[in-house]
Amino acid sequence: ILGLKETGRPHGAAFEYRSIETDVLAFIMERVTGKRLAQLVSDELWQKLGADESACFTVDSAGYAIADGGFNATLRDYGRFGQLILDNGGGVVPADWIEATRNGRHGPDFNPSLPQGSYRNQFWIEDSRSRALMCRGVFGQLIHIDWNTRMVVVKLSSYPDFTDIAYSVATLKAVHAIAAALA
């Protein structure tokens, strides 16, 4: 990685999501802590949030966790995670880190499915107005955390075509409709 010298644009000039960066982050976490990612997540997050079930990571042929899309848990435990974030970390995640995450840099035409959105600290931010955080999976999985409505929505799914943004747009419309119905 250190040997890579070519760049397509200056750092920070434009956003481009790259899954591999999540895997690199996980590898660094393993090297720094001396723990496998699954054990680290269990010790530092999953047990502390009071999960009912064990979660697991899909692993590659060398046994390394696929951090960019291989985390598996129950809907209820994903909901507990979302509630932990909504409760400003619940003493597990620093509240100032959550606030900083919600203040990602927003700009026009950020992403086709989130034109006013942002991305920071592994979370998608819906827009600068709501600053709702989202964990988004490649095939449509979603944890949507909204402070304005005090609501967490979890959706497990498997989109037939993960490149079709219409699915993501429809999902957010459904989340907003649920929030409006409960208001």
Secondary structure as the mmCIF struct_conf table of DSSP 4:
data_model
#
loop_
_struct_conf.conf_type_id
_struct_conf.id
_struct_conf.beg_label_comp_id
_struct_conf.beg_label_asym_id
_struct_conf.beg_label_seq_id
_struct_conf.end_label_comp_id
_struct_conf.end_label_asym_id
_struct_conf.end_label_seq_id
TURN_TY1_P TURN_TY1_P1 LEU A 2 GLY A 3
BEND BEND1 GLY A 8 ARG A 9
TURN_TY1_P TURN_TY1_P2 HIS A 11 GLY A 12
BEND BEND2 ALA A 13 ALA A 14
TURN_TY1_P TURN_TY1_P3 SER A 19 SER A 19
HELX_RH_AL_P HELX_RH_AL_P1 ILE A 20 THR A 33
BEND BEND3 GLY A 34 LYS A 35
HELX_RH_AL_P HELX_RH_AL_P2 LEU A 37 VAL A 41
HELX_RH_PI_P HELX_RH_PI_P1 SER A 42 TRP A 46
TURN_TY1_P TURN_TY1_P4 GLN A 47 GLY A 50
BEND BEND4 ASP A 52 GLU A 53
STRN STRN1 CYS A 56 PHE A 57
STRN STRN2 VAL A 59 VAL A 59
TURN_TY1_P TURN_TY1_P5 SER A 61 ALA A 62
BEND BEND5 GLY A 63 GLY A 63
STRN STRN3 ALA A 65 ALA A 65
TURN_TY1_P TURN_TY1_P6 ALA A 67 GLY A 69
STRN STRN4 PHE A 71 ASN A 72
HELX_RH_AL_P HELX_RH_AL_P3 LEU A 75 LEU A 86
TURN_TY1_P TURN_TY1_P7 ASP A 87 VAL A 92
BEND BEND6 VAL A 93 VAL A 93
HELX_RH_AL_P HELX_RH_AL_P4 ALA A 95 ARG A 102
TURN_TY1_P TURN_TY1_P8 ASN A 103 ASN A 103
HELX_LH_PP_P HELX_LH_PP_P1 GLY A 104 HIS A 106
TURN_TY1_P TURN_TY1_P9 PRO A 108 ASP A 109
TURN_TY1_P TURN_TY1_P10 PRO A 112 SER A 113
TURN_TY1_P TURN_TY1_P11 PRO A 115 GLN A 116
STRN STRN5 SER A 118 ARG A 120
TURN_TY1_P TURN_TY1_P12 ASN A 121 GLN A 122
STRN STRN6 PHE A 123 ILE A 125
TURN_TY1_P TURN_TY1_P13 SER A 128 SER A 130
STRN STRN7 LEU A 133 ARG A 136
TURN_TY1_P TURN_TY1_P14 VAL A 138 PHE A 139
BEND BEND7 GLY A 140 GLY A 140
STRN STRN8 LEU A 142 ASP A 146
TURN_TY1_P TURN_TY1_P15 TRP A 147 ARG A 150
STRN STRN9 MET A 151 LYS A 155
BEND BEND8 PRO A 160 PRO A 160
TURN_TY1_P TURN_TY1_P16 PHE A 162 THR A 163
HELX_RH_AL_P HELX_RH_AL_P5 ILE A 165 LEU A 182
#
